């Protein structure tokens, strides 16, 4: 069936459903916020990546410094070991020097002490550590007693112990006494707290 427009008016055009302006604005703001959030996340990612790289570089530097310090520590420990060995050698050498000079001084002191004791001579002198074992002969008991007195006065001997003293016939036709004694060696104590100085040698003219 055909319809004829007798009024001469145009028929209204049919249109689709319209989208409100408020909804469009919300979509735009949501998209802008999403883009802004992505930008912020990208910036933060790069920032954290740079911080992580800096921390890793610092850790690597610390590890290298630790390795260097460990090597230095090993070298120091090696030098300390060498120092300890050298110090032990020096101590041994000094002890030998002291024993040598002390032995000479000891023999000199014993000789001086025997020289002050008339009618007495030594037949054996043995030192073990700090103890001196003495064996000798004397013309009388008084000579032995005088020897002990001279040893005490010298200040070089301590804890003098007479082990035996008996008459023997080592010298035919003469009365002699054999004796054995021990004494501890001590450093002499000079009078007045000063050491005696050796006499000066005369200069050459």
C-alpha positions in Angstrom: 0.0 0.0 0.0 1.4 3.4 -1.0 1.2 6.3 1.4 1.2 9.9 -0.1 2.3 12.9 1.9 -0.3 15.4 1.2 0.9 18.0 3.7 4.2 18.6 1.9 6.3 18.2 5.2 9.5 16.3 5.4 9.4 13.2 7.5 11.7 13.4 10.5 15.0 11.4 10.1 15.5 8.5 12.5 18.7 8.7 14.6 20.5 6.3 16.9 20.5 6.7 20.7 22.6 9.7 21.8 25.5 9.5 24.4 25.3 12.0 27.2 28.1 14.5 27.5 28.9 13.6 31.1 29.6 9.9 30.1 32.0 11.0 27.4 33.8 13.3 29.8 34.2 10.4 32.3 35.7 8.2 29.6 38.2 10.9 28.6 39.2 11.4 32.3 39.5 7.7 32.9 41.7 7.3 29.8 43.9 10.3 30.8 44.2 8.9 34.4 45.2 5.5 33.0 47.8 7.1 30.7 49.1 9.2 33.6 49.4 6.1 35.8 51.3 4.2 33.1 53.7 7.2 32.7 54.2 7.3 36.5 54.8 3.5 36.6 57.3 3.7 33.7 59.2 6.6 35.4 59.2 4.8 38.8 60.5 1.6 37.0 63.4 3.5 35.4 64.1 5.2 38.7 64.2 2.0 40.7 66.2 0.3 37.9 68.8 3.1 38.2 68.8 2.8 42.0 69.2 -1.0 41.7 72.1 -0.6 39.3 73.8 1.9 41.6 73.3 -0.4 44.6 74.7 -3.3 42.6 77.7 -1.2 41.5 78.3 -0.2 45.2 78.1 -3.9 46.3 80.6 -4.8 43.6 82.9 -2.1 44.8 82.6 -3.3 48.4 83.3 -6.8 47.4 86.4 -5.7 45.5 87.5 -3.7 48.5 86.9 -6.7 50.8 89.0 -8.9 48.5 91.8 -6.3 48.6 91.6 -6.1 52.4 91.7 -9.8 52.7 94.8 -9.9 50.6 96.3 -7.2 52.7 95.4 -9.1 55.9 97.0 -12.2 54.5 100.2 -10.2 53.7 100.2 -8.7 57.2 99.7 -12.1 58.9 102.6 -13.4 56.7 104.8 -10.5 57.8 103.8 -11.0 61.4 104.8 -14.7 61.2 108.1 -13.7 59.7 108.5 -11.1 62.4 107.8 -13.7 65.1 110.4 -16.1 63.6 113.0 -13.3 63.3 112.2 -12.2 66.9 112.7 -15.8 68.1 116.0 -16.0 66.3 117.1 -12.6 67.8 116.0 -13.9 71.3 118.1 -17.0 70.8 121.1 -15.0 69.7 120.8 -12.6 72.6 120.4 -15.5 75.0 123.6 -17.1 73.6 125.4 -13.8 73.9 124.2 -13.3 77.4 125.1 -16.9 78.4 128.5 -16.4 76.8 129.2 -13.2 78.6 127.6 -14.5 81.8 129.8 -17.6 81.6 132.9 -15.5 81.4 131.8 -13.4 84.2 130.9 -16.5 86.3 134.3 -18.0 85.7 136.0 -14.7 86.6 134.0 -14.4 89.8 134.7 -18.0 90.8 138.4 -17.5 90.1 138.4 -14.3 92.2 136.5 -16.1 95.0 138.9 -19.0 95.0 141.8 -16.6 94.9 140.7 -15.0 98.2 140.5 -18.5 99.8 143.9 -19.8 100.8 144.8 -23.5 100.6 141.7 -24.3 98.4 141.3 -25.4 94.8 138.5 -26.6 92.6 138.5 -29.9 90.7 135.1 -29.7 89.0 132.7 -26.9 88.1 129.4 -27.8 86.4 126.5 -25.5 85.7 123.0 -26.8 85.1 120.5 -24.0 84.5 120.9 -21.6 87.4 122.6 -24.2 89.7 126.3 -24.5 90.0 127.8 -27.8 91.1 131.2 -27.3 92.7 133.8 -30.0 93.7 137.1 -29.2 95.2 139.9 -29.8 97.7 141.0 -27.8 100.7 143.8 -28.0 103.2 141.4 -27.4 106.1 137.8 -27.0 107.0 138.5 -23.4 107.8 139.5 -22.9 104.2 136.2 -24.3 103.0 134.3 -22.1 105.4 136.3 -19.0 104.2 135.4 -20.0 100.6 131.7 -20.1 101.4 132.0 -16.7 103.1 133.7 -15.2 100.1 131.0 -16.6 97.8 128.3 -14.9 99.9 130.1 -11.6 100.0 130.6 -11.6 96.2 126.9 -11.2 95.7 127.1 -13.5 92.7 125.9 -16.7 94.5 122.7 -17.6 96.3 121.5 -20.6 98.3 124.9 -22.1 98.9 124.5 -25.6 100.1 127.4 -27.7 101.4 126.6 -31.3 100.4 129.7 -33.1 101.8 133.2 -32.3 103.3 135.5 -35.1 104.4 139.1 -35.7 104.9 140.9 -37.7 102.2 144.4 -38.8 101.3 144.5 -37.4 97.8 147.9 -35.7 98.6 150.3 -38.1 100.4 151.8 -36.7 103.5 149.3 -33.8 103.7 145.9 -33.4 105.3 143.3 -32.5 102.7 139.5 -32.3 102.6 137.4 -33.0 99.7 134.1 -31.2 99.4 131.0 -30.9 97.2 128.6 -28.0 97.2 125.9 -26.3 95.1 125.0 -22.7 94.7 122.5 -20.7 92.7 123.9 -18.0 90.4 122.5 -14.5 90.8 123.4 -11.2 89.3 125.7 -9.1 91.5 124.1 -6.1 93.2 126.6 -3.2 93.0 126.9 -0.9 96.1 125.0 2.4 95.8 122.9 1.1 92.9 125.7 2.0 90.4 127.7 -0.3 88.3 131.5 -0.2 88.6 133.2 1.1 85.5 136.2 -0.4 84.0 139.5 1.6 84.4 140.3 3.8 81.4 143.2 2.7 79.2 146.0 5.1 79.0 146.2 6.9 75.7 149.1 6.6 73.4 151.6 9.4 73.4 
